[in-house]
Amino acid sequence: MTTAHSGSGDPRRSLELLWRGREPAGRGPRPGLSLERIVGAAVELADREGIAAVSMRKVAAELGVGTMSLYHYVPGKGELLDLMLDYVVEVPQAPKGKRRQTWREVLETMAWRTWRLYLSHPWLLQVNQARPVVGPKAFAALESVVAGLDGLSLTGQEKMAAIAAVENYVTGAARTYLMRQEASQRSTMTEEDFWALQAPYLSEAMADGACPHLAALPEDSFQLVPEDAFEFGLQALLDGLAATIERRKSAPRRKTG
């Protein structure tokens, strides 16, 4: 469930700050304070307490300054959120002296990088980014992935669809994982006790023959390691994309982007 929205402030102001780094005109900016420090403090606050806890007042308290001091640098919470979203993006660095990654390795790297990003900053999953205000780091990260797909027998739209498919998979997997963690933290019942409570009912349902396929599964079938389950799904997704690319090699040539 989203509780915040990218672009909820003035997108024009956000873009100016993201790409130009300009601070609003005004008198008396506090010495030692900077836009980067403000955004970094907001990210730390969100990491610790969630995105709902982020306000101009609380960020100012984190920095030990008055709330009004922040307005010399950023117009408000909406624009601050746009800056936070770009701040946490990791821009991949091209490995020096190594061979170029294959398209599959590029997407694998992107998927795991995004997975780690969500786990490091769970509040990202509470932000609706359907209409993102794109900053320089996010744009550079996308450029690196698109460059890794160069030469494939896919159109420009299909390349973007492939990237979106991987991102959507990662988002769903990370959301499920983090929601399970949150449920365990909120409950007074351990994960083991929670499922032990249900075991007699599920066992009875399987014993009477109502669910023969579930009953036939090995006992460890539900003991999934999150990273292993994530990797399995990712490889299956990439296998499907690889098959599509192979089919295109023997199909009539299409315009690629």
Contacts in CASP RR format, 6 or more apart in sequence:
PFRMAT RR
TARGET T0000
AUTHOR 0000-0000-0000
METHOD contacts of the structure
MODEL  1
MTTAHSGSGDPRRSLELLWRGREPAGRGPRPGLSLERIVGAAVELADREG
IAAVSMRKVAAELGVGTMSLYHYVPGKGELLDLMLDYVVEVPQAPKGKRR
QTWREVLETMAWRTWRLYLSHPWLLQVNQARPVVGPKAFAALESVVAGLD
GLSLTGQEKMAAIAAVENYVTGAARTYLMRQEASQRSTMTEEDFWALQAP
YLSEAMADGACPHLAALPEDSFQLVPEDAFEFGLQALLDGLAATIERRKS
APRRKTG
1 126 0 8 1.000
2 126 0 8 1.000
2 127 0 8 1.000
2 128 0 8 1.000
3 51 0 8 1.000
3 52 0 8 1.000
3 126 0 8 1.000
3 127 0 8 1.000
4 51 0 8 1.000
4 52 0 8 1.000
4 81 0 8 1.000
4 126 0 8 1.000
4 127 0 8 1.000
4 128 0 8 1.000
5 81 0 8 1.000
5 127 0 8 1.000
5 128 0 8 1.000
5 131 0 8 1.000
6 81 0 8 1.000
6 82 0 8 1.000
6 85 0 8 1.000
6 127 0 8 1.000
6 128 0 8 1.000
6 129 0 8 1.000
6 130 0 8 1.000
6 131 0 8 1.000
6 132 0 8 1.000
6 133 0 8 1.000
7 14 0 8 1.000
7 78 0 8 1.000
7 81 0 8 1.000
7 82 0 8 1.000
7 131 0 8 1.000
7 132 0 8 1.000
7 133 0 8 1.000
8 77 0 8 1.000
8 78 0 8 1.000
8 81 0 8 1.000
9 75 0 8 1.000
9 76 0 8 1.000
9 77 0 8 1.000
9 78 0 8 1.000
9 79 0 8 1.000
9 81 0 8 1.000
9 82 0 8 1.000
10 75 0 8 1.000
10 79 0 8 1.000
11 82 0 8 1.000
11 133 0 8 1.000
13 24 0 8 1.000
13 75 0 8 1.000
13 79 0 8 1.000
14 78 0 8 1.000
14 79 0 8 1.000
14 82 0 8 1.000
14 83 0 8 1.000
14 133 0 8 1.000
15 133 0 8 1.000
15 135 0 8 1.000
16 22 0 8 1.000
17 23 0 8 1.000
17 35 0 8 1.000
17 74 0 8 1.000
17 79 0 8 1.000
17 82 0 8 1.000
17 83 0 8 1.000
18 82 0 8 1.000
18 83 0 8 1.000
18 86 0 8 1.000
18 133 0 8 1.000
18 134 0 8 1.000
18 135 0 8 1.000
18 136 0 8 1.000
19 135 0 8 1.000
19 136 0 8 1.000
21 35 0 8 1.000
23 29 0 8 1.000
23 35 0 8 1.000
23 72 0 8 1.000
23 73 0 8 1.000
24 71 0 8 1.000
24 72 0 8 1.000
24 73 0 8 1.000
24 74 0 8 1.000
24 75 0 8 1.000
26 72 0 8 1.000
28 72 0 8 1.000
29 69 0 8 1.000
29 72 0 8 1.000
29 73 0 8 1.000
30 65 0 8 1.000
30 69 0 8 1.000
30 72 0 8 1.000
33 63 0 8 1.000
33 65 0 8 1.000
33 69 0 8 1.000
33 72 0 8 1.000
33 73 0 8 1.000
34 73 0 8 1.000
35 73 0 8 1.000
35 74 0 8 1.000
35 83 0 8 1.000
37 63 0 8 1.000
38 59 0 8 1.000
38 63 0 8 1.000
38 70 0 8 1.000
38 73 0 8 1.000
38 74 0 8 1.000
38 80 0 8 1.000
39 74 0 8 1.000
39 80 0 8 1.000
39 83 0 8 1.000
39 84 0 8 1.000
39 87 0 8 1.000
40 84 0 8 1.000
40 87 0 8 1.000
41 59 0 8 1.000
41 62 0 8 1.000
41 63 0 8 1.000
42 54 0 8 1.000
42 59 0 8 1.000
42 62 0 8 1.000
42 80 0 8 1.000
42 83 0 8 1.000
42 84 0 8 1.000
43 84 0 8 1.000
43 87 0 8 1.000
43 88 0 8 1.000
43 121 0 8 1.000
44 62 0 8 1.000
45 53 0 8 1.000
45 54 0 8 1.000
45 58 0 8 1.000
45 59 0 8 1.000
45 62 0 8 1.000
46 53 0 8 1.000
46 54 0 8 1.000
46 84 0 8 1.000
46 121 0 8 1.000
46 123 0 8 1.000
47 120 0 8 1.000
47 121 0 8 1.000
47 122 0 8 1.000
47 123 0 8 1.000
50 122 0 8 1.000
50 123 0 8 1.000
50 126 0 8 1.000
51 81 0 8 1.000
51 123 0 8 1.000
51 126 0 8 1.000
51 127 0 8 1.000
52 126 0 8 1.000
54 77 0 8 1.000
54 80 0 8 1.000
54 81 0 8 1.000
54 84 0 8 1.000
55 77 0 8 1.000
56 67 0 8 1.000
56 70 0 8 1.000
56 71 0 8 1.000
56 76 0 8 1.000
56 77 0 8 1.000
56 80 0 8 1.000
57 67 0 8 1.000
59 70 0 8 1.000
59 80 0 8 1.000
60 66 0 8 1.000
60 67 0 8 1.000
60 69 0 8 1.000
60 70 0 8 1.000
63 70 0 8 1.000
70 76 0 8 1.000
74 80 0 8 1.000
74 83 0 8 1.000
81 127 0 8 1.000
82 133 0 8 1.000
82 135 0 8 1.000
85 124 0 8 1.000
85 127 0 8 1.000
85 129 0 8 1.000
85 132 0 8 1.000
85 133 0 8 1.000
85 138 0 8 1.000
86 134 0 8 1.000
86 135 0 8 1.000
86 136 0 8 1.000
86 137 0 8 1.000
86 138 0 8 1.000
87 137 0 8 1.000
88 117 0 8 1.000
88 120 0 8 1.000
88 121 0 8 1.000
88 124 0 8 1.000
89 117 0 8 1.000
89 137 0 8 1.000
89 138 0 8 1.000
89 141 0 8 1.000
90 113 0 8 1.000
90 117 0 8 1.000
90 137 0 8 1.000
90 141 0 8 1.000
91 137 0 8 1.000
91 140 0 8 1.000
91 141 0 8 1.000
91 144 0 8 1.000
92 109 0 8 1.000
92 110 0 8 1.000
92 113 0 8 1.000
92 141 0 8 1.000
92 144 0 8 1.000
92 145 0 8 1.000
94 144 0 8 1.000
95 101 0 8 1.000
100 148 0 8 1.000
101 109 0 8 1.000
101 148 0 8 1.000
103 148 0 8 1.000
103 149 0 8 1.000
103 152 0 8 1.000
103 245 0 8 1.000
104 238 0 8 1.000
104 242 0 8 1.000
106 144 0 8 1.000
106 145 0 8 1.000
106 148 0 8 1.000
106 149 0 8 1.000
107 145 0 8 1.000
107 162 0 8 1.000
107 163 0 8 1.000
107 166 0 8 1.000
107 238 0 8 1.000
107 241 0 8 1.000
108 234 0 8 1.000
108 238 0 8 1.000
110 145 0 8 1.000
110 163 0 8 1.000
110 166 0 8 1.000
110 167 0 8 1.000
111 166 0 8 1.000
111 169 0 8 1.000
111 170 0 8 1.000
111 234 0 8 1.000
114 167 0 8 1.000
114 170 0 8 1.000
114 171 0 8 1.000
114 174 0 8 1.000
115 170 0 8 1.000
115 173 0 8 1.000
115 174 0 8 1.000
115 230 0 8 1.000
117 124 0 8 1.000
118 124 0 8 1.000
118 125 0 8 1.000
118 170 0 8 1.000
118 171 0 8 1.000
118 174 0 8 1.000
118 175 0 8 1.000
118 178 0 8 1.000
119 174 0 8 1.000
119 177 0 8 1.000
119 178 0 8 1.000
122 178 0 8 1.000
125 171 0 8 1.000
125 174 0 8 1.000
125 175 0 8 1.000
125 178 0 8 1.000
132 138 0 8 1.000
142 163 0 8 1.000
145 163 0 8 1.000
146 159 0 8 1.000
146 163 0 8 1.000
149 159 0 8 1.000
149 162 0 8 1.000
149 163 0 8 1.000
151 256 0 8 1.000
152 159 0 8 1.000
152 245 0 8 1.000
152 256 0 8 1.000
153 245 0 8 1.000
153 248 0 8 1.000
153 249 0 8 1.000
153 251 0 8 1.000
153 253 0 8 1.000
153 254 0 8 1.000
153 256 0 8 1.000
154 162 0 8 1.000
154 244 0 8 1.000
154 245 0 8 1.000
154 248 0 8 1.000
154 256 0 8 1.000
154 257 0 8 1.000
155 254 0 8 1.000
155 255 0 8 1.000
155 256 0 8 1.000
155 257 0 8 1.000
156 256 0 8 1.000
156 257 0 8 1.000
159 257 0 8 1.000
162 241 0 8 1.000
165 237 0 8 1.000
165 241 0 8 1.000
166 234 0 8 1.000
166 237 0 8 1.000
166 238 0 8 1.000
169 233 0 8 1.000
169 234 0 8 1.000
169 237 0 8 1.000
170 230 0 8 1.000
170 234 0 8 1.000
173 229 0 8 1.000
173 230 0 8 1.000
173 233 0 8 1.000
177 226 0 8 1.000
177 230 0 8 1.000
184 190 0 8 1.000
184 191 0 8 1.000
187 194 0 8 1.000
189 197 0 8 1.000
205 211 0 8 1.000
206 212 0 8 1.000
206 214 0 8 1.000
206 215 0 8 1.000
207 215 0 8 1.000
209 215 0 8 1.000
248 254 0 8 1.000
END
